[in-house]
Amino acid sequence: MIASISSFALNGLDGVPVTVEADVNKGLPSYELVGLPDAAVKESRERVRSAIKNSGYSFPVHKVTVNLAPAELKKEGTAFDLAVALCLLKASEQLVTRDTDGYVFLGELGLNGDLRPVNGILPMLISARDKGYVRFVVPDGNAREAQYIAGVEVFAAKNLRETVEHITGEKPLVPVPVRSFAAARHEETEDPYDLKYVRGQAMARRALEVAVSGGHNLLLVGPPGTGKTMLARAIPSVMPDLTFDEALEITKIHSVAGDVGTEGILTRRPFRTPHHTATTASMCGGGSHGVRPGEISLAHGGVLFLDELPEYKRATLEALRQPLEDGVITVSRATGSVTYPASFMLCAGMNPCPCGNLGSKDKPCTCTPAQIRRYRGRISGPLLDRIDLQVEVDGVGYDDLTSDREEESSAVVRERVNHARKIQRERFRGTSVRTNSEMREAEIRKFCRLSAECDGILRAAFEKFSLSARARARIIKVARTIADLAYSEEIAPAHICEAISYRMYDKNGS
């Protein structure tokens, strides 16, 4: 007898329908699994066999053929286990059921028949819903992840027997209740990294506010222990709150990577800080088991913080250039090509020289000019060109550290950031641009008209510091953000001057 069950596979962040077909016929006992399966899918044979037996059913002792259609799509992972088991029970007439059309079954089986959670449930369910599927059975461990999808019925089962009893109507499962994103946000704890704990560093704090307001990239340069990492970690606390659509988009990426947290959805913007030994593949994505998102994609909608920037491999840093321009990254491997979102704010920290004391008020630098040039040369000019704000961070005096004076909290700064972002949403309404940093030449010409005085200041800086066309455009974008923070419709000379002041390496000729 032939039977079929619906399941889903992942291609990047897109779910692809997969029909699991089983043919149980008379003949010598055998088991063939076809449809371009990977090793994990092939191994489902033993998981399914044990799960069926330990759930009180019989594994068919016949000639068994299982097909995963479409055959040209490579099937990866363990999410097909449940569908294969149900299909075999149906084909061997042990599962006498109503029509299962409209159902999608996802889940990995343990040898005892328990259902184990799988990665990528959220993007698969969203894609399936968009393709007209309305009923899903998923592992109980994926229930939290599935509870934010409206307009469908999701049933969370603990094991194979529960699933069978639900399908037959013997013991129907209760649908997973839909939960609001606001309720998940309400359970957030206070952010331990708040700007009120950062003493001094007025220029760096200002640069951070400008960077977040316009979605600009930021480089903090200073001696060790001056607070670069603390400033960077405070960035998420001043970024605008996630909307539900943004949270879903970000969580889909993290779902594929198997990291959605206890709430089943991300309620905070990502803050990724890979170690400087990270490989180019781990940064961009890939892997031996399918094309998985890398750090660049996992930082989408949030911050990618690279501490000790010159210590990263040159090839790894150069891989950032295209995503910083396009907001997406296409990962091409032998197993396939996938495009992931990669719109993030890059924040980097570095010492000014190998010993770290160049320009310090308190400690002398022991590096030679050649050592300094070699150290800074590890970061290419094209990458520096893509970093809008390059700021010096110096040490803080003891009196500043012990002062009772209250610094501005992240909540106060976030209010100004939210206002600036609101201005940008109104400005770019009806376009794909969301922040000033994403403006292309057409938007720059339309929204960033410069007066003769502003143009003269920018021309002088362009010629004196030998700026590139990209650096000029980024100065204008930063100036537009500074004007937004000042509630100014026009870019003033002071805004241009401040934006130029943030181009540290251009001014130093490095």
Backbone torsions as a table, in degrees:
resi	resn	phi	psi	omega
1	MET	NA	144.2	179.7
2	ILE	-105.7	138.0	177.3
3	ALA	-139.5	159.5	178.7
4	SER	-141.8	148.6	-179.9
5	ILE	-139.2	145.0	-179.5
6	SER	-91.6	138.1	173.5
7	SER	-141.8	-172.7	-178.5
8	PHE	-141.5	148.1	173.8
9	ALA	-118.6	166.6	179.3
10	LEU	-112.4	136.1	169.8
11	ASN	-125.5	92.7	-171.6
12	GLY	72.7	-117.6	176.3
13	LEU	-107.1	8.8	-179.0
14	ASP	-105.0	130.6	175.7
15	GLY	-83.5	139.7	-179.4
16	VAL	-121.6	126.0	179.2
17	PRO	-61.3	136.0	176.2
18	VAL	-127.4	125.3	176.0
19	THR	-96.6	119.5	177.4
20	VAL	-92.5	119.5	-179.1
21	GLU	-115.1	140.3	177.9
22	ALA	-131.1	135.0	177.7
23	ASP	-122.9	114.1	178.9
24	VAL	-109.9	112.7	-176.3
25	ASN	-127.8	162.9	175.7
26	LYS	-67.4	147.2	-179.9
27	GLY	147.9	-178.8	178.6
28	LEU	-63.4	137.6	-178.4
29	PRO	-58.1	124.6	178.6
30	SER	-156.8	164.0	-179.1
31	TYR	-142.0	117.4	178.2
32	GLU	-120.5	129.5	177.3
33	LEU	-117.4	117.4	-177.2
34	VAL	-124.5	169.3	-179.5
35	GLY	114.8	29.5	178.1
36	LEU	59.8	55.2	179.2
37	PRO	-84.1	150.9	172.6
38	ASP	-88.2	-175.2	-175.2
39	ALA	-61.8	-41.1	-178.8
40	ALA	-63.7	-36.2	179.4
41	VAL	-72.3	-40.5	178.8
42	LYS	-61.7	-38.6	-178.7
43	GLU	-69.9	-9.8	179.4
44	SER	-61.9	-20.9	-179.5
45	ARG	-53.4	-49.6	-177.0
46	GLU	-74.4	-36.0	176.9
47	ARG	-63.4	-45.7	-178.6
48	VAL	-66.0	-42.4	-179.3
49	ARG	-58.4	-51.1	-178.5
50	SER	-67.0	-39.6	-179.0
51	ALA	-63.3	-41.0	179.2
52	ILE	-64.2	-46.8	-178.6
53	LYS	-64.7	-43.9	-176.4
54	ASN	-78.5	-3.7	174.7
55	SER	-99.0	3.0	176.6
56	GLY	94.7	14.0	179.9
57	TYR	-115.3	176.9	-178.3
58	SER	-113.5	131.2	174.1
59	PHE	-75.9	128.8	-174.3
60	PRO	-60.6	124.2	178.5
61	VAL	-94.6	68.4	-177.7
62	HIS	-143.7	-172.3	173.3
63	LYS	-82.2	112.2	-173.8
64	VAL	-113.3	128.8	173.9
65	THR	-124.8	126.6	178.1
66	VAL	-116.9	129.0	-179.7
67	ASN	-120.5	136.7	175.9
68	LEU	-110.8	106.0	-176.3
69	ALA	-104.1	143.7	7.6
70	PRO	-77.1	142.0	-172.6
71	ALA	-70.3	-23.4	-176.3
72	GLU	-80.6	-11.0	179.5
73	LEU	-90.4	125.1	179.2
74	LYS	-69.1	129.3	-179.1
75	LYS	-99.5	127.3	-176.0
76	GLU	-128.7	149.9	173.7
77	GLY	91.1	-172.8	-173.1
78	THR	-112.2	8.4	-174.5
79	ALA	-70.1	-11.6	-177.6
80	PHE	-88.9	-6.3	-174.8
81	ASP	-53.8	-50.0	-176.1
82	LEU	-62.1	-44.8	-179.5
83	ALA	-63.9	-39.2	179.1
84	VAL	-64.5	-44.0	-179.4
85	ALA	-62.3	-45.7	179.9
86	LEU	-65.0	-37.4	-179.9
87	CYS	-65.2	-39.6	178.4
88	LEU	-67.5	-39.5	177.6
89	LEU	-65.5	-37.3	179.7
90	LYS	-70.0	-42.3	-178.2
91	ALA	-69.7	-29.9	179.0
92	SER	-91.3	10.1	174.7
93	GLU	62.9	25.4	172.9
94	GLN	-89.6	-18.9	179.0
95	LEU	-112.1	96.0	177.4
96	VAL	-95.5	111.1	-168.7
97	THR	-138.9	166.1	170.0
98	ARG	-70.3	175.5	-180.0
99	ASP	-61.1	129.6	179.2
100	THR	-96.8	9.7	177.1
101	ASP	-61.0	139.4	-178.7
102	GLY	93.3	-14.9	176.3
103	TYR	-88.9	145.3	170.6
104	VAL	-124.7	128.7	-177.9
105	PHE	-112.2	128.3	-179.2
106	LEU	-137.2	138.7	175.5
107	GLY	154.5	150.7	175.3
108	GLU	-96.2	140.9	-179.5
109	LEU	-101.5	136.2	168.8
110	GLY	-85.2	167.7	-178.0
111	LEU	-64.3	-24.6	179.3
112	ASN	-89.9	3.1	178.8
113	GLY	95.2	-3.1	177.9
114	ASP	-70.1	148.5	177.0
115	LEU	-94.3	130.8	179.5
116	ARG	-110.3	145.7	-178.4
117	PRO	-64.7	153.0	178.5
118	VAL	-126.0	158.4	178.5
119	ASN	-79.8	151.1	173.3
120	GLY	82.9	16.1	-179.1
121	ILE	-59.9	-45.6	-175.4
122	LEU	-59.8	-54.1	178.8
123	PRO	-62.2	-32.3	178.7
124	MET	-68.2	-43.0	179.7
125	LEU	-66.1	-40.6	179.6
126	ILE	-64.5	-44.3	178.4
127	SER	-63.7	-40.4	179.8
128	ALA	-65.7	-41.3	177.3
129	ARG	-60.7	-43.2	-179.6
130	ASP	-65.9	-20.8	179.3
131	LYS	-96.1	7.6	172.6
132	GLY	102.0	-1.5	177.3
133	TYR	-78.7	139.8	-174.5
134	VAL	-125.5	-10.9	-178.6
135	ARG	-127.8	134.3	-175.7
136	PHE	-136.3	144.5	169.2
137	VAL	-119.0	122.2	-177.2
138	VAL	-130.1	163.7	176.0
139	PRO	-62.8	149.4	179.1
140	ASP	-58.0	-31.2	179.6
141	GLY	-69.0	-14.3	177.5
142	ASN	-101.5	6.0	-174.2
143	ALA	-61.5	-43.4	-178.3
144	ARG	-62.0	-35.7	-179.4
145	GLU	-69.8	-29.3	-175.6
146	ALA	-89.3	-8.8	-171.3
147	GLN	-80.6	-0.7	-180.0
148	TYR	-101.8	6.0	-178.8
149	ILE	-100.3	114.6	-178.4
150	ALA	-89.1	158.7	174.7
151	GLY	85.4	8.1	179.5
152	VAL	-138.2	166.8	173.4
153	GLU	-110.1	118.9	179.0
154	VAL	-113.6	125.6	178.9
155	PHE	-111.1	127.5	-179.4
156	ALA	-101.4	116.4	-178.1
157	ALA	-108.0	148.2	-180.0
158	LYS	-91.7	-24.5	-178.0
159	ASN	-157.0	177.5	-178.2
160	LEU	-65.0	-42.1	-178.6
161	ARG	-62.2	-42.8	177.1
162	GLU	-57.4	-40.1	-179.3
163	THR	-64.9	-45.4	-179.9
164	VAL	-62.5	-45.0	-179.0
165	GLU	-65.4	-29.9	175.7
166	HIS	-70.6	-44.6	-177.9
167	ILE	-63.9	-40.9	-178.1
168	THR	-77.1	-11.9	-178.8
169	GLY	85.7	3.7	-179.7
170	GLU	-65.9	-47.0	176.6
171	LYS	-140.0	83.8	-177.5
172	PRO	-62.8	142.2	176.3
173	LEU	-84.3	153.4	176.4
174	VAL	-87.0	132.0	179.4
175	PRO	-59.3	146.9	176.4
176	VAL	-65.4	125.3	-178.4
177	PRO	-67.7	141.9	178.1
178	VAL	-74.0	132.0	-178.8
179	ARG	-111.4	144.0	-179.8
180	SER	-82.7	147.9	177.8
181	PHE	-66.3	-32.3	179.1
182	ALA	-61.4	-37.1	179.2
183	ALA	-66.0	-38.0	178.2
184	ALA	-67.4	-39.7	179.7
185	ARG	-66.5	-32.7	-177.1
186	HIS	-63.3	-25.3	-177.3
187	GLU	-88.4	6.7	178.4
188	GLU	-64.0	148.3	173.6
189	THR	-97.1	163.9	-179.2
190	GLU	-64.3	140.3	179.6
191	ASP	-71.6	124.4	-178.9
192	PRO	-72.1	-17.7	179.7
193	TYR	-103.9	96.1	-177.9
194	ASP	-118.4	143.4	-178.8
195	LEU	-62.2	-19.8	179.9
196	LYS	-67.2	-16.8	178.3
197	TYR	-89.5	-5.6	179.2
198	VAL	-90.8	115.1	-178.6
199	ARG	-90.3	139.2	178.1
200	GLY	64.7	-143.8	176.5
201	GLN	54.7	49.5	-176.4
202	ALA	-60.2	-43.5	-177.4
203	MET	-68.1	-41.6	-179.9
204	ALA	-65.9	-39.1	178.0
205	ARG	-63.3	-42.0	178.6
206	ARG	-64.0	-43.8	179.3
207	ALA	-62.2	-39.5	178.4
208	LEU	-62.1	-42.9	179.6
209	GLU	-63.3	-43.5	178.9
210	VAL	-64.0	-43.4	-178.1
211	ALA	-61.1	-46.4	-178.9
212	VAL	-68.2	-39.0	-177.8
213	SER	-60.5	-37.3	-178.0
214	GLY	-107.7	2.6	-178.0
215	GLY	70.2	31.1	-176.9
216	HIS	-87.7	157.6	176.4
217	ASN	-83.7	149.3	-170.8
218	LEU	-135.5	134.9	174.9
219	LEU	-121.2	123.6	178.9
220	LEU	-106.5	120.7	-176.4
221	VAL	-118.8	124.2	179.3
222	GLY	-177.6	167.1	179.7
223	PRO	-61.3	161.9	177.9
224	PRO	-60.5	142.5	174.5
225	GLY	81.5	12.9	-178.1
226	THR	-92.5	-1.5	175.3
227	GLY	103.9	15.7	-178.2
228	LYS	-62.4	-47.1	-178.4
229	THR	-66.2	-39.4	179.6
230	MET	-64.2	-40.4	176.7
231	LEU	-62.8	-44.6	-178.6
232	ALA	-63.0	-42.7	-178.5
233	ARG	-68.8	-17.9	177.8
234	ALA	-83.5	-9.4	-176.7
235	ILE	-58.9	-48.5	-180.0
236	PRO	-57.6	-27.7	-177.9
237	SER	-72.4	-15.6	178.2
238	VAL	-110.7	-1.6	178.2
239	MET	-76.3	151.5	179.5
240	PRO	-58.9	148.5	178.6
241	ASP	-61.5	148.6	177.4
242	LEU	-69.4	136.1	167.2
243	THR	-82.8	166.1	-178.9
244	PHE	-62.3	-41.3	179.8
245	ASP	-63.7	-41.4	177.7
246	GLU	-64.1	-42.5	-179.7
247	ALA	-61.4	-42.0	177.6
248	LEU	-62.6	-44.2	-178.8
249	GLU	-61.9	-43.6	-179.7
250	ILE	-69.8	-42.3	-177.7
251	THR	-65.4	-32.7	176.9
252	LYS	-57.3	-42.6	179.5
253	ILE	-65.7	-44.9	-178.3
254	HIS	-71.4	-26.4	176.7
255	SER	-65.1	-41.9	177.6
256	VAL	-61.5	-34.7	179.4
257	ALA	-83.7	-5.6	178.2
258	GLY	77.7	31.3	-177.4
259	ASP	-138.8	84.7	179.8
260	VAL	-115.1	1.3	177.7
261	GLY	76.7	-178.8	-175.8
262	THR	-75.6	-22.1	-177.7
263	GLU	-84.2	-13.9	-178.3
264	GLY	83.9	-5.1	177.5
265	ILE	-151.3	145.8	180.0
266	LEU	-79.6	125.5	179.2
267	THR	-104.9	-9.2	176.4
268	ARG	-119.4	151.1	176.8
269	ARG	-67.9	141.1	-177.0
270	PRO	-64.0	145.9	171.7
271	PHE	-131.3	102.1	-176.7
272	ARG	-104.4	131.8	-179.4
273	THR	-136.0	76.7	-179.8
274	PRO	-66.9	147.1	178.7
275	HIS	-67.5	155.7	-175.6
276	HIS	-69.2	-9.2	175.1
277	THR	-87.2	3.3	-178.7
278	ALA	-59.1	139.3	179.3
279	THR	-81.0	164.7	177.8
280	THR	-62.7	-38.4	179.7
281	ALA	-65.0	-41.6	179.6
282	SER	-67.9	-27.7	178.7
283	MET	-77.2	-42.8	-175.1
284	CYS	-88.6	-33.1	-176.8
285	GLY	118.4	166.7	-178.3
286	GLY	133.2	-138.6	179.4
287	GLY	115.1	166.6	-177.8
288	SER	-77.6	-20.3	-179.2
289	HIS	-112.2	70.4	178.4
290	GLY	86.4	171.3	-178.5
291	VAL	-90.7	95.3	-177.7
292	ARG	-92.4	153.6	178.5
293	PRO	-67.5	144.5	176.9
294	GLY	-100.0	-170.5	-177.0
295	GLU	-60.7	-33.7	-179.5
296	ILE	-62.0	-42.5	179.6
297	SER	-77.6	-35.3	179.3
298	LEU	-67.1	-18.8	176.6
299	ALA	-88.3	-0.8	-178.2
300	HIS	-54.1	129.9	-179.8
301	GLY	81.9	-0.7	-178.0
302	GLY	-137.6	-135.3	-172.6
303	VAL	-125.1	134.8	168.6
304	LEU	-108.4	110.5	-176.7
305	PHE	-104.3	119.6	178.3
306	LEU	-111.6	99.4	178.9
307	ASP	-83.1	146.6	-175.9
308	GLU	55.0	58.2	-173.4
309	LEU	-51.8	-43.9	-177.8
310	PRO	-66.7	-13.8	-178.7
311	GLU	-80.3	-13.5	177.8
312	TYR	-73.5	152.0	177.5
313	LYS	-63.7	143.2	-177.5
314	ARG	-57.0	-44.2	-178.5
315	ALA	-63.6	-35.5	179.6
316	THR	-66.1	-42.1	179.2
317	LEU	-68.4	-39.1	-179.0
318	GLU	-66.4	-25.5	178.1
319	ALA	-66.4	-16.0	179.7
320	LEU	-77.5	-20.1	-169.6
321	ARG	-60.5	-47.9	-177.8
322	GLN	-67.4	-45.9	177.2
323	PRO	-61.4	-35.1	179.0
324	LEU	-63.8	-28.8	179.0
325	GLU	-85.5	-43.0	-168.9
326	ASP	-99.7	-20.7	-178.9
327	GLY	77.1	6.8	174.8
328	VAL	-140.6	160.8	175.0
329	ILE	-135.0	130.8	177.6
330	THR	-102.0	117.4	-178.5
331	VAL	-100.8	116.3	-179.3
332	SER	-110.9	122.4	177.7
333	ARG	-132.8	174.1	179.8
334	ALA	-62.1	-29.4	-178.0
335	THR	-82.3	-9.4	179.4
336	GLY	151.5	176.8	-179.5
337	SER	-125.9	128.8	-176.2
338	VAL	-133.6	139.4	176.0
339	THR	-106.9	123.7	178.5
340	TYR	-113.0	148.2	172.7
341	PRO	-63.6	145.9	-180.0
342	ALA	-152.4	51.1	178.0
343	SER	-97.5	98.4	-175.4
344	PHE	-134.6	164.1	173.2
345	MET	-95.8	120.3	177.6
346	LEU	-86.9	124.2	172.3
347	CYS	-122.8	127.2	-178.6
348	ALA	-127.6	150.5	176.2
349	GLY	-128.1	145.1	178.8
350	MET	-158.1	158.9	172.5
351	ASN	-82.4	154.4	-179.6
352	PRO	-73.7	-16.3	-178.5
353	CYS	-159.6	172.6	-178.8
354	PRO	-57.8	-40.2	179.4
355	CYS	-80.5	-18.2	175.1
356	GLY	89.4	0.2	-172.1
357	ASN	-108.4	5.3	179.9
358	LEU	-61.1	124.9	-179.9
359	GLY	84.0	-1.1	-179.8
360	SER	-71.4	144.1	178.0
361	LYS	-77.7	-19.9	-170.4
362	ASP	-110.2	-31.0	-174.5
363	LYS	-123.5	141.0	179.8
364	PRO	-79.1	149.5	176.7
365	CYS	-86.2	134.9	-179.4
366	THR	-107.5	10.2	-176.0
367	CYS	-90.1	147.3	174.3
368	THR	-83.4	158.2	177.2
369	PRO	-55.5	-35.8	179.9
370	ALA	-66.7	-39.8	178.6
371	GLN	-64.6	-39.7	-180.0
372	ILE	-65.6	-44.0	179.7
373	ARG	-63.3	-41.5	-179.5
374	ARG	-65.4	-40.4	-179.6
375	TYR	-64.6	-48.1	-179.5
376	ARG	-71.9	-24.8	-179.9
377	GLY	-69.5	-10.5	177.0
378	ARG	-69.2	-17.1	177.5
379	ILE	-106.0	120.3	-174.5
380	SER	-71.9	154.6	177.1
381	GLY	-60.3	-43.5	178.3
382	PRO	-59.4	-35.1	178.0
383	LEU	-71.0	-43.5	177.4
384	LEU	-60.6	-35.8	179.5
385	ASP	-60.1	-28.5	-177.1
386	ARG	-87.9	-2.4	177.2
387	ILE	-99.0	110.6	-169.6
388	ASP	-68.0	-40.7	-175.7
389	LEU	-120.1	121.2	179.3
390	GLN	-121.0	111.3	-166.4
391	VAL	-124.8	139.5	174.8
392	GLU	-85.1	135.9	178.3
393	VAL	-122.7	116.3	-179.0
394	ASP	-107.3	172.8	-177.0
395	GLY	-64.9	161.8	179.4
396	VAL	-111.2	135.7	-179.6
397	GLY	-69.7	159.6	-178.0
398	TYR	-61.9	-39.1	-179.5
399	ASP	-62.9	-36.9	177.7
400	ASP	-66.1	-37.8	-178.3
401	LEU	-68.1	-33.4	-176.3
402	THR	-100.3	2.8	-177.8
403	SER	-67.3	148.0	176.7
404	ASP	-85.1	-2.7	-178.0
405	ARG	-65.8	130.8	-179.2
406	GLU	-81.3	126.6	173.5
407	GLU	-82.8	158.9	177.6
408	GLU	-60.3	135.1	179.5
409	SER	-81.8	165.5	177.5
410	SER	-62.5	-33.7	-179.3
411	ALA	-62.1	-40.1	179.8
412	VAL	-67.2	-44.8	179.8
413	VAL	-64.9	-39.2	-178.2
414	ARG	-63.0	-31.0	176.7
415	GLU	-61.3	-44.0	178.6
416	ARG	-68.3	-37.9	177.8
417	VAL	-62.8	-44.8	179.5
418	ASN	-60.9	-38.8	179.2
419	HIS	-65.9	-43.1	179.0
420	ALA	-63.9	-40.1	178.6
421	ARG	-66.4	-34.9	177.7
422	LYS	-63.2	-42.8	177.0
423	ILE	-58.4	-43.1	-178.9
424	GLN	-68.1	-37.1	177.1
425	ARG	-61.8	-41.8	178.1
426	GLU	-66.4	-40.3	-177.0
427	ARG	-63.7	-42.6	-173.5
428	PHE	-101.6	18.3	179.5
429	ARG	-56.1	132.7	179.6
430	GLY	88.3	0.3	177.7
431	THR	-119.1	173.0	178.1
432	SER	-84.1	-6.6	-179.5
433	VAL	-79.9	135.8	179.9
434	ARG	-114.4	-32.8	-179.1
435	THR	-131.3	166.2	-179.3
436	ASN	-60.2	-34.0	-177.8
437	SER	-65.2	-21.4	-177.5
438	GLU	-89.8	-1.3	-178.2
439	MET	-60.4	137.2	172.0
440	ARG	-97.3	-178.3	-174.7
441	GLU	-59.9	-36.8	-179.5
442	ALA	-62.9	-43.4	179.4
443	GLU	-69.9	-35.5	178.2
444	ILE	-61.6	-44.7	-179.7
445	ARG	-65.3	-33.0	-176.4
446	LYS	-81.4	-41.7	-171.0
447	PHE	-107.5	-4.4	-175.3
448	CYS	-127.7	49.3	177.9
449	ARG	-68.2	132.7	-177.8
450	LEU	-104.6	139.6	173.7
451	SER	-70.8	168.9	179.9
452	ALA	-59.9	-39.2	-179.8
453	GLU	-66.6	-44.5	178.9
454	CYS	-63.3	-42.2	179.8
455	ASP	-63.6	-37.5	178.0
456	GLY	-64.9	-41.2	178.3
457	ILE	-63.8	-44.3	-178.8
458	LEU	-67.3	-38.4	177.9
459	ARG	-62.1	-43.7	-179.5
460	ALA	-62.3	-42.3	178.7
461	ALA	-66.8	-39.3	-179.1
462	PHE	-59.7	-43.8	-177.7
463	GLU	-78.1	-39.4	-177.4
464	LYS	-68.0	-41.8	-175.8
465	PHE	-99.1	4.7	180.0
466	SER	52.7	52.2	-177.7
467	LEU	-71.3	153.2	173.5
468	SER	-86.2	168.7	177.4
469	ALA	-63.3	-35.9	178.7
470	ARG	-65.8	-42.5	179.8
471	ALA	-62.4	-39.3	178.0
472	ARG	-61.5	-45.6	-178.9
473	ALA	-63.0	-39.1	-178.3
474	ARG	-71.4	-32.5	174.8
475	ILE	-63.0	-41.6	179.6
476	ILE	-64.8	-41.0	178.8
477	LYS	-63.2	-42.7	178.6
478	VAL	-65.0	-40.2	177.8
479	ALA	-62.4	-36.4	177.3
480	ARG	-63.7	-40.0	177.9
481	THR	-66.3	-42.6	178.4
482	ILE	-61.3	-39.2	177.0
483	ALA	-64.9	-38.6	177.6
484	ASP	-62.7	-41.1	179.0
485	LEU	-66.3	-26.1	179.7
486	ALA	-93.3	8.6	-179.9
487	TYR	58.2	36.3	-177.5
488	SER	-109.3	129.7	178.2
489	GLU	-74.6	-28.9	-179.0
490	GLU	-108.0	149.4	174.9
491	ILE	-80.1	121.2	-177.3
492	ALA	-96.2	163.1	177.7
493	PRO	-54.9	-37.5	179.8
494	ALA	-63.6	-34.0	179.8
495	HIS	-69.7	-40.0	177.6
496	ILE	-65.3	-43.4	-179.5
497	CYS	-62.9	-41.7	179.0
498	GLU	-65.4	-41.0	179.4
499	ALA	-62.6	-39.5	178.1
500	ILE	-65.9	-35.2	-178.2
501	SER	-64.1	-17.9	-179.4
502	TYR	-89.3	3.4	178.7
503	ARG	-98.7	68.5	-173.2
504	MET	-56.3	-50.1	-175.3
505	TYR	-73.8	-28.2	175.5
506	ASP	-65.2	-41.8	-178.5
507	LYS	-70.6	-31.6	-179.4
508	ASN	-86.4	-3.4	177.9
509	GLY	72.8	23.9	-179.0
510	SER	-100.0	NA	NA
